Amino acid sequence: MAQDDVETVRLLTERRAIFADRVAARRGRIVNAPGDSVLAEFPSVVDAVECAVGIQREIAARNAAIADPGRRMQFRIGINLGDVIVEADGSIYGDGVNIAARLESLADYGGVALSASAHDQVRDKLPYRFVDRGEQAVKNIARPVRAYAIDMSESGVAPRRRRLSRRALLAGALLSILIATALLGVPRLLERQPEPQAASIAVLPFANHGAEPGREYYSDGITEDVINALGRFSGMRVIAHNTARAYKNRSLAPDQISAELGVRYVLQGSVRQAGGRLRVGVELSDAIKGTLLWSERYEGEAREVFDIQDRIVRDIAGALAVKLTALEQQRAASKPPETLEAYELVLRARELMRAVDRGPNREARTLIAQAIKLSPNYAEAYAALAFAEFQRAVFGWMEDPAEGLRRAEQAARRALAIDDPGANARAHAMLGNIHTFVGNYDAALADAERAIELNPSDAIARSLRGGILLWTGRIEESISASEAARRYDPRLSAEGMFNLALAYYLAGRYRDAAQTAVAVESNARTVFLQAVHAAALAQLGDAEGARRAAEDVKRRDPFFDVERFGQRLVSPAHREKAQEGLRKAGL
């Protein structure tokens, strides 16, 4: 803090976001997060241990990218299974919590310590080596506590043994996971400083309260545009529209949505359009505290939809106390079309393309052409056209796919020629997809990173980056990028999940690979995901499970060819490793 307080708070905020995302992904609940520590509870010891190891792996990867060892943050985690007292407000107390806190202080920096009760539950269920640290006398606990440490070297993390006695809190309830204060490589205790919570938010689909049910695309389009605008603030983590759509027409309490998506804030709204007038009502809730932070109603002429969206975004940012620079406000702005009709046409086209079918794609391109005719300098129309052309090229809905890719690139570059940060982010992501499809990975990576720079919450661009890094052999970086994409979009596409599963497999993390491969809904699971599942189970020694998964691969694709699997991987060694597991599975 003394050297650079602003950068320290920024880095610590990033690390806290890792805790929040991982805890939510493993069905946990953050009970409290004072200062630089976190207290969380889990319904399962296995979930807590997997969460802890995942956190340490990700932080180790982040630290590896920091050249100065003195600026690398390391954390300690303690896990206990024990009885607790739960208060009405969700707070937890008792020896179950206290023991987790003491175990944290016994852990190495970058390491994980378990109580005997937690160790007994997971020792035969998880593939980690546990080191018996013996019985330890700890403060305020009558009997000695037996501690076990996870050998993190087998998880790609090299913990540093403790040299200081440290105060910290981050424990769990039914299952206590305790993550400690950050040490910046300085031989002294850090002063606790107040720091902002990461502004994680889910924008749920705005309800259509108009008289025309067929205009659902309009309220959905406004929702997506608000999400994209908020995503361009670097101080926010915004859940992707793809995931938010799953909550349409579902009546859930904000705290339930918070638990499912791992966000603190939930925005709900409604849209009513009638007689040329537009009314948008919004409510912003702090789901963790269960309080309504702010609500507002915006009214105006229908043509003022862009001004209304802009006001909503800025009001939310203000309510969350995100300090926005003039540059970031400019980044959030989007350039409206010359006519409202062009906007509606693009919204309808976007909705049609979600069907991923030839007929809707053709209709979408017709609508986009009309929009461009009405508003020749509407960047979002060109970004949508790029996606439509790319879609029909890769799915074989045209005789000459190369011509489709050329048209997609042309439309994307036309969008980039117009100063519109939102459309520019979409266009760069599309160029990245095009470059990846033809094997031009350097150009693809540059475009993906530019898209993320313009919109840090763009899950599609982050997933794209993860895929590019996978094919080029930068496996750990690929895992980090794809995991980030999944945090922004828990319902990541099957392609994105395949990239993550294959990267886990190539990193030797076979259990993670197998779990990721089947995390996609069965009706959306691809033959390639099932192939990774089979290979990972084979490497884990689960011959029967691998055989069943291999049979499913053959059922889905009787002509599946092991020799062609992984051909986009640049490294011959990676291709061989991928195919080796498939052969072990019987393919």
Number of C-alpha atoms within 10 A of each C-alpha: 13 8 8 9 11 12 12 19 17 15 16 20 19 15 22 19 20 19 24 23 23 24 26 22 19 18 18 27 22 24 19 19 16 16 16 24 22 24 26 29 28 24 16 18 23 19 18 28 29 16 23 25 22 18 23 27 21 21 22 20 17 17 16 12 9 12 9 10 12 11 18 20 22 22 28 31 34 34 39 35 28 20 16 19 15 13 9 7 8 12 14 22 14 13 16 22 31 24 27 31 28 29 29 32 25 26 28 23 24 25 29 29 33 33 23 18 16 23 24 13 14 17 13 9 9 12 12 18 15 18 13 15 15 11 14 14 12 17 11 10 12 8 11 12 19 17 26 25 22 21 18 20 11 11 17 16 18 17 20 14 12 15 9 10 10 18 13 24 30 30 34 36 32 22 29 36 37 36 35 27 26 20 19 18 13 10 9 11 14 15 10 12 12 10 15 15 19 21 19 22 28 26 24 26 25 26 19 21 17 17 10 11 9 9 15 18 20 22 23 23 21 21 24 22 20 18 24 27 24 28 28 27 26 19 24 19 22 29 29 27 25 18 18 22 17 12 14 12 11 9 8 9 11 25 21 12 20 21 19 14 25 28 28 23 26 24 21 18 20 20 22 20 21 13 7 9 14 19 19 24 17 17 16 23 20 20 22 19 14 13 13 15 16 15 16 13 14 16 16 15 14 17 17 14 21 20 14 20 20 18 13 21 22 18 15 19 19 12 13 22 13 18 12 15 10 8 9 15 16 14 20 23 20 22 17 20 20 15 13 17 15 25 26 18 21 29 26 21 26 25 17 21 21 11 11 13 14 16 12 18 24 17 15 24 23 14 23 27 19 17 27 21 12 17 19 15 20 26 31 31 31 30 29 27 30 29 27 26 25 26 21 21 21 15 12 13 17 14 10 10 18 14 14 22 25 16 19 28 26 17 25 28 20 19 28 21 12 16 14 20 25 24 26 27 27 30 32 27 30 29 28 28 28 22 20 21 15 11 16 14 21 14 14 26 24 15 24 28 20 19 29 22 15 23 26 24 30 28 30 26 30 28 29 28 31 29 29 29 26 27 23 17 18 15 23 20 17 27 25 22 24 31 24 19 28 24 27 32 23 20 23 23 19 18 16 22 26 28 29 30 30 32 31 24 25 21 16 16 17 23 19 20 29 25 14 20 27 18 16 18 11 9 6 10 18 19 19 22 27 24 31 33 32 34 32 33 28 26 20 18 12 14 16 13 17 28 20 14 24 27 19 16 23 16 12 14 13 10 9 16 11 16 12 10 17 19 15 15 18 14 14 12 12 22 19 16 15 24 22 16 24 26 14 19 27 16 21
